[in-house]
Amino acid sequence: MSIKGTVFKEISDHLQIEVPELIYIDKDRGQAEKENEILLPKPAVLFAFLRFEWSEIGSGVREGKGTIRVRIICENYAESYTGSIDQELALQFFDLNEKIDSALDGFSGSKFSKLIKTADEDDLDHNQVIITVYEYEVTITDDSKANNKNMVQVDATPIVKYVKKENLPERQVDNTLDFVIKI
């Protein structure tokens, strides 16, 4: 799977566990703007990978620093104005937004660093659909083109040989240990 596919899958799997009330998680392809053509189940989260700056860090491994945009989409017909009889119901989307942000902010995966929230804003032009946009800074490590043939395999298992301390000269003995590690 591609590196961005891997990152997307790890984030979406994490969100499904942490925020079970989400009905739909997808790559952002403008579905919210085509609401009259496409039925978008709600609440939903849409992800987009914004600009990433890539640099080579050695042996074919690249590192990309950039932003992932998260759009949280809710449908809400309750009124939020002061004195509304359903104001609390209207403001529940804030709780969902905070739950999603809590799940994402600081989350890291096998190929990406911690997600760090850098911005948020409301997307206002969607009638009864409430869209909140969060942006997270992240570093992705792409090792899919790593040059593994030049890497040296290392056996990390130490060889431990037990010896009797009284048979060794004093300067070679650590009296606090019952064994000697040879590499």
C-alpha positions in Angstrom: 0.0 0.0 0.0 1.2 3.5 -0.7 2.6 5.6 2.2 -0.4 8.0 2.2 -2.8 5.1 2.0 -1.1 3.5 5.0 -1.3 6.8 7.0 -5.0 7.3 6.0 -5.9 3.7 7.0 -4.2 4.0 10.4 -5.9 7.3 11.2 -9.3 6.1 10.0 -9.0 2.8 11.9 -8.1 4.8 15.0 -11.0 7.1 14.6 -13.5 4.2 14.2 -12.4 2.9 17.5 -12.2 6.2 19.4 -15.3 7.8 18.0 -17.8 5.0 17.3 -20.6 7.5 16.5 -18.9 8.4 13.2 -20.9 6.9 10.3 -18.6 7.7 7.4 -14.8 8.3 7.1 -13.3 9.0 3.6 -10.7 10.8 1.6 -12.0 14.3 0.9 -12.9 14.6 -2.8 -15.3 17.5 -2.5 -18.3 15.4 -1.4 -19.6 18.1 1.0 -19.8 20.6 -1.9 -21.8 18.1 -4.0 -24.5 17.4 -1.3 -27.3 17.9 -3.8 -25.7 15.1 -6.0 -24.2 12.8 -3.5 -25.8 11.6 -0.2 -23.1 11.9 2.4 -23.9 9.9 5.6 -23.4 12.0 8.7 -21.6 12.5 11.0 -18.7 12.1 8.7 -15.0 12.9 8.6 -13.1 13.7 5.4 -9.3 13.7 5.1 -7.1 15.6 2.7 -3.3 15.6 2.4 -2.3 19.2 1.8 1.2 20.4 0.8 4.1 18.1 1.9 7.7 19.1 1.6 9.9 16.0 1.0 13.6 15.5 1.7 15.9 12.5 1.4 17.2 11.3 4.8 19.4 8.4 3.5 19.3 5.0 1.8 16.2 5.8 -0.2 14.2 6.8 2.9 12.3 10.1 2.5 10.7 12.3 5.1 7.7 14.6 4.3 6.6 17.4 6.5 3.1 18.8 5.8 -0.5 19.2 6.8 -3.5 16.8 6.9 -6.8 18.6 6.7 -9.8 17.0 8.6 -13.3 18.1 7.8 -16.0 17.1 10.4 -19.5 17.1 8.9 -22.7 17.1 10.9 -26.3 17.7 10.0 -28.2 19.8 12.6 -31.6 21.4 12.4 -31.8 22.6 16.0 -31.4 26.3 16.8 -28.4 27.5 18.8 -29.5 31.1 19.5 -29.9 32.3 23.1 -33.3 31.3 24.5 -33.8 28.5 22.0 -35.7 25.5 23.4 -33.2 23.1 21.6 -30.0 25.1 22.1 -28.3 22.2 23.9 -29.1 19.8 21.1 -27.9 22.4 18.5 -24.5 22.7 20.3 -23.8 19.0 20.5 -21.7 19.1 17.4 -19.0 20.9 19.5 -18.8 17.7 21.7 -18.2 15.6 18.6 -15.6 18.0 17.3 -13.7 17.9 20.6 -13.9 14.1 20.8 -12.5 13.8 17.3 -9.8 16.3 18.1 -8.9 14.5 21.3 -8.5 11.2 19.3 -6.3 12.8 16.6 -4.2 15.4 18.4 -1.0 13.6 19.5 -1.9 10.4 17.7 1.0 8.8 15.8 1.4 5.7 13.6 3.9 3.3 12.2 4.9 5.7 9.4 4.0 9.2 10.8 4.8 11.4 13.8 2.3 12.8 16.2 -0.5 14.8 14.7 -0.2 18.4 16.1 -3.3 20.6 15.6 -2.2 23.9 14.0 -5.5 25.4 12.9 -9.3 25.1 13.0 -12.2 27.0 11.5 -15.9 26.7 10.6 -16.8 26.2 7.0 -20.0 28.3 6.8 -21.6 27.9 3.4 -23.6 24.6 3.8 -27.1 25.5 5.0 -28.1 23.0 7.8 -24.8 21.1 7.5 -22.1 22.1 10.0 -18.6 21.6 8.8 -15.6 22.2 11.1 -12.1 22.1 9.6 -9.0 21.1 11.6 -5.5 21.1 10.3 -2.7 18.9 11.7 1.0 19.1 11.1 2.7 15.8 10.7 5.9 14.2 9.4 5.6 11.1 7.3 8.5 8.6 6.8 8.4 6.9 3.4 10.7 3.9 3.3 9.0 2.2 0.4 12.0 2.9 -1.9 14.7 2.2 0.8 17.8 0.6 -0.5 17.8 -2.4 1.8 20.5 -4.4 -0.1 23.2 -2.1 1.3 22.1 -2.5 4.9 23.9 -4.8 7.3 21.8 -7.3 9.2 22.6 -7.0 12.9 21.9 -9.8 15.4 20.8 -8.0 18.5 20.8 -11.1 20.7 23.8 -10.9 23.2 25.8 -14.0 23.9 25.8 -14.5 27.7 28.4 -16.9 29.2 28.3 -17.5 33.0 31.6 -17.7 34.7 32.9 -18.2 38.2 34.2 -14.9 39.5 36.9 -16.3 41.7 38.7 -17.6 38.6 39.1 -14.1 37.0 41.6 -11.4 37.9 40.1 -8.8 40.2 40.2 -5.9 37.6 38.0 -7.9 35.2 35.3 -8.8 37.7 32.2 -6.7 38.4 31.2 -8.0 41.8 27.6 -6.9 41.4 27.0 -9.1 38.4 26.8 -12.9 38.1 27.6 -13.0 34.4 29.8 -11.5 31.7 28.5 -10.3 28.4 30.7 -11.0 25.3 30.0 -9.4 22.0 
